[in-house]
Amino acid sequence: MSSEVLFRIGIVEVACAILFLIPQTAFWGAILLTAYLGGAVATHVRLGDAFVVPIVVAVVVWVALGLRNPTI
């Protein structure tokens, strides 16, 4: 994978994380991070790599959102 592609993927992930950090957009950020990490899980499964870390991170995102906003 070229470094330009990796850079763009990183920009998307950082943008999703910034959305998650802003209280008004935290719900959308959590959804986008979960989708992003779902793609990571699919890629790791396809390659036969360990895929537990993206799942744990996605769970932590939703737990954090639930602690920040109890109505979730």
N, CA, C and O of each residue as an XYZ file, in Angstrom:
288
protein
N       0.847     -1.166      0.000
C       0.000      0.000      0.000
C       0.893      1.230      0.000
O       1.872      1.292      0.744
N       0.565      2.187     -0.815
C       1.403      3.377     -0.894
C       1.194      4.268      0.321
O       0.172      4.192      1.004
N       2.174      5.101      0.569
C       2.094      5.972      1.734
C       0.983      7.007      1.573
O       0.423      7.468      2.568
N       0.658      7.376      0.338
C      -0.438      8.332      0.115
C      -1.781      7.739      0.527
O      -2.609      8.427      1.124
N      -1.996      6.475      0.213
C      -3.236      5.798      0.599
C      -3.311      5.684      2.123
O      -4.355      5.951      2.718
N      -2.222      5.293      2.741
C      -2.207      5.194      4.200
C      -2.458      6.550      4.853
O      -3.138      6.630      5.877
N      -1.915      7.610      4.269
C      -2.140      8.949      4.794
C      -3.619      9.322      4.714
O      -4.171      9.873      5.666
N      -4.251      9.032      3.603
C      -5.681      9.341      3.447
C      -6.538      8.528      4.398
O      -7.504      9.048      4.957
N      -6.206      7.272      4.589
C      -6.935      6.442      5.543
C      -6.777      7.013      6.950
O      -7.738      7.044      7.719
N      -5.584      7.458      7.283
C      -5.345      8.065      8.592
C      -6.122      9.353      8.777
O      -6.630      9.619      9.866
N      -6.224     10.160      7.724
C      -6.997     11.403      7.790
C      -8.470     11.100      8.078
O      -9.097     11.786      8.885
N      -9.014     10.090      7.430
C     -10.415      9.710      7.667
C     -10.606      9.267      9.114
O     -11.586      9.646      9.756
N      -9.686      8.476      9.622
C      -9.812      8.016     11.004
C      -9.713      9.176     11.989
O     -10.474      9.230     12.954
N      -8.803     10.087     11.763
C      -8.665     11.255     12.643
C      -9.912     12.123     12.572
O     -10.355     12.640     13.597
N     -10.487     12.295     11.390
C     -11.715     13.084     11.251
C     -12.863     12.448     12.033
O     -13.637     13.151     12.683
N     -12.972     11.127     11.970
C     -14.008     10.427     12.739
C     -13.772     10.593     14.240
O     -14.717     10.798     15.002
N     -12.527     10.506     14.655
C     -12.204     10.665     16.074
C     -12.508     12.082     16.552
O     -12.984     12.268     17.672
N     -12.237     13.084     15.711
C     -12.552     14.465     16.088
C     -14.064     14.645     16.224
O     -14.530     15.309     17.151
N     -14.825     14.061     15.310
C     -16.286     14.106     15.441
C     -16.744     13.463     16.741
O     -17.680     13.942     17.382
N     -16.088     12.381     17.127
C     -16.436     11.697     18.370
C     -16.115     12.560     19.587
O     -16.824     12.490     20.591
N     -15.077     13.360     19.519
C     -14.669     14.180     20.656
C     -15.550     15.409     20.855
O     -15.620     15.941     21.963
N     -16.213     15.862     19.815
C     -17.108     17.019     19.930
C     -18.460     16.516     20.458
O     -19.080     15.654     19.835
N     -18.922     17.047     21.599
C     -20.152     16.515     22.213
C     -21.381     16.521     21.289
O     -22.176     15.582     21.335
N     -21.553     17.536     20.469
C     -22.730     17.607     19.603
C     -22.703     16.575     18.482
O     -23.760     16.201     17.973
N     -21.546     16.114     18.094
C     -21.424     15.157     16.996
C     -20.876     13.804     17.456
O     -20.477     12.983     16.631
N     -20.857     13.575     18.764
C     -20.257     12.347     19.304
C     -20.969     11.089     18.813
O     -20.324     10.077     18.539
N     -22.295     11.149     18.701
C     -23.039      9.979     18.244
C     -22.643      9.606     16.817
O     -22.400      8.435     16.526
N     -22.578     10.607     15.916
C     -22.184     10.338     14.529
C     -20.735      9.884     14.454
O     -20.388      9.025     13.644
N     -19.890     10.463     15.301
C     -18.500     10.028     15.338
C     -18.371      8.578     15.762
O     -17.549      7.838     15.222
N     -19.192      8.164     16.741
C     -19.162      6.772     17.192
C     -19.616      5.829     16.084
O     -19.033      4.763     15.889
N     -20.652      6.224     15.366
C     -21.130      5.392     14.255
C     -20.047      5.268     13.184
O     -19.781      4.174     12.687
N     -19.430      6.385     12.834
C     -18.396      6.353     11.795
C     -17.163      5.571     12.240
O     -16.574      4.835     11.447
N     -16.770      5.727     13.508
C     -15.633      4.943     14.009
C     -15.952      3.455     14.018
O     -15.092      2.633     13.701
N     -17.187      3.102     14.382
C     -17.579      1.692     14.378
C     -17.540      1.127     12.961
O     -17.076      0.007     12.749
N     -18.023      1.893     11.999
C     -17.984      1.448     10.600
C     -16.541      1.297     10.125
O     -16.193      0.327      9.451
N     -15.716      2.267     10.484
C     -14.302      2.229     10.104
C     -13.630      0.987     10.698
O     -12.898      0.276     10.010
N     -13.888      0.740     11.970
C     -13.277     -0.414     12.626
C     -13.867     -1.729     12.126
O     -13.187     -2.755     12.135
N     -15.124     -1.707     11.691
C     -15.711     -2.897     11.070
C     -14.968     -3.274      9.793
O     -14.746     -4.453      9.515
N     -14.589     -2.261      9.024
C     -13.777     -2.520      7.833
C     -12.419     -3.076      8.198
O     -11.884     -3.938      7.501
N     -11.858     -2.580      9.300
C     -10.571     -3.100      9.757
C     -10.691     -4.562     10.173
O      -9.809     -5.371      9.883
N     -11.787     -4.896     10.854
C     -12.001     -6.294     11.261
C     -12.127     -7.176     10.025
O     -11.523     -8.247      9.960
N     -12.909     -6.731      9.042
C     -13.085     -7.527      7.823
C     -11.751     -7.748      7.115
O     -11.469     -8.843      6.627
N     -10.937     -6.700      7.066
C      -9.626     -6.832      6.423
C      -8.735     -7.804      7.181
O      -8.069     -8.641      6.571
N      -8.718     -7.700      8.509
C      -7.883     -8.602      9.308
C      -8.351    -10.045      9.180
O      -7.526    -10.955      9.093
N      -9.662    -10.267      9.168
C     -10.178    -11.636      9.015
C      -9.785    -12.193      7.652
O      -9.379    -13.350      7.541
N      -9.907    -11.365      6.617
C      -9.562    -11.820      5.260
C      -8.100    -12.198      5.154
O      -7.746    -13.146      4.452
N      -7.240    -11.452      5.855
C      -5.804    -11.729      5.795
C      -5.350    -12.788      6.798
O      -4.208    -13.244      6.748
N      -6.240    -13.176      7.704
C      -5.884    -14.179      8.701
C      -5.121    -13.609      9.882
O      -4.466    -14.351     10.614
N      -5.198    -12.293     10.075
C      -4.516    -11.644     11.199
C      -5.423    -11.639     12.434
O      -6.608    -11.966     12.361
N      -4.831    -11.261     13.560
C      -5.620    -11.099     14.780
C      -6.560     -9.911     14.607
O      -6.141     -8.845     14.155
N      -7.827    -10.094     14.965
C      -8.815     -9.044     14.720
C      -9.518     -8.587     15.992
O     -10.553     -7.925     15.916
N      -8.981     -8.924     17.144
C      -9.629     -8.597     18.409
C      -9.489     -7.110     18.743
O     -10.422     -6.516     19.284
N      -8.360     -6.508     18.436
C      -8.094     -5.114     18.833
C      -9.125     -4.141     18.247
O      -9.642     -3.316     19.000
N      -9.454     -4.188     16.945
C     -10.472     -3.258     16.450
C     -11.838     -3.454     17.106
O     -12.575     -2.487     17.299
N     -12.178     -4.687     17.447
C     -13.448     -4.945     18.130
C     -13.436     -4.324     19.515
O     -14.415     -3.704     19.929
N     -12.330     -4.489     20.236
C     -12.219     -3.918     21.582
C     -12.291     -2.393     21.516
O     -12.949     -1.771     22.351
N     -11.635     -1.795     20.553
C     -11.660     -0.333     20.415
C     -13.085      0.144     20.118
O     -13.521      1.152     20.675
N     -13.807     -0.554     19.261
C     -15.192     -0.172     18.954
C     -16.078     -0.282     20.196
O     -16.928      0.577     20.428
N     -15.888     -1.317     20.983
C     -16.658     -1.458     22.224
C     -16.325     -0.328     23.188
O     -17.218      0.218     23.837
N     -15.064      0.022     23.285
C     -14.649      1.125     24.165
C     -15.270      2.442     23.704
O     -15.666      3.260     24.533
N     -15.357      2.653     22.402
C     -15.983      3.870     21.871
C     -17.433      3.961     22.338
O     -17.869      5.020     22.791
N     -18.178      2.872     22.235
C     -19.585      2.916     22.625
C     -19.757      2.987     24.136
O     -20.689      3.628     24.619
N     -18.882      2.346     24.882
C     -18.945      2.471     26.350
C     -18.650      3.908     26.757
O     -19.329      4.460     27.624
N     -17.653      4.512     26.142
C     -17.320      5.910     26.445
C     -18.485      6.832     26.095
O     -18.800      7.751     26.851
N     -19.120      6.591     24.959
C     -20.262      7.412     24.583
C     -21.413      7.220     25.564
O     -22.096      8.180     25.922
N     -21.622      5.995     25.992
C     -22.674      5.738     26.989
C     -22.392      6.396     28.322
O     -23.317      6.839     29.003
N     -21.132      6.466     28.704
C     -20.788      7.138     29.956
C     -20.914      8.661     29.826
O     -21.271      9.338     30.790
N     -20.625      9.194     28.647
C     -20.739     10.635     28.408
C     -22.187     11.060     28.275
O     -22.557     12.151     28.709
N     -23.012     10.208     27.679
C     -24.399     10.538     27.429
C     -25.279      9.341     27.845
O     -25.469      8.412     27.060
N     -25.807      9.364     29.060
C     -26.556      8.208     29.565
C     -27.818      7.865     28.778
O     -28.350      6.768     28.945
N     -28.318      8.764     27.925
C     -29.515      8.454     27.144
C     -29.235      7.506     25.985
O     -30.173      7.009     25.363
N     -27.975      7.245     25.684
C     -27.614      6.361     24.573
C     -27.930      4.923     24.940
O     -27.701      4.017     24.139
